Amino acid sequence: MASTNKITLKSSDGESFEVDEIVALESQTIKSMVEEDGVVSVFPLPNVTSKILAKVIEYCKKHVEAAKSEDRSGEEDLKAWDAEFVKVDQPTLFDLILVAFSYLNPFSPFSLYI
């Protein structure tokens, strides 16, 4: 059964993003916080700008959707999507790398492309 609980993530520049809990839990940092403290209404991410947080949420949503899929060809599609996802300007890629290793599981598929 899919999670319908929502978690709000707040970027360093004050923008709030309401996401499904299952998407937010792709972040190992948030997952640990939830396990330790229970669900908190707002998770501040003081080192993540709204631009980068939006990209990270996009990435996490895509991977949650892919995990639900039973289609075997979806794995190759996801790899192609990941490769396209990191085709961004160098400063954005640098910020994504920092966020990936600070907040996401370092063994996630995202780390294979950076």
Secondary structure as UniProt FT lines:
FT   STRAND          6..10
FT   TURN            12..13
FT   STRAND          16..20
FT   HELIX           21..24
FT   TURN            25..26
FT   HELIX           28..37
FT   STRAND          42..44
FT   TURN            46..47
FT   HELIX           50..68
FT   HELIX           73..85
FT   HELIX           90..103
FT   TURN            106..107
FT   HELIX           109..113
//
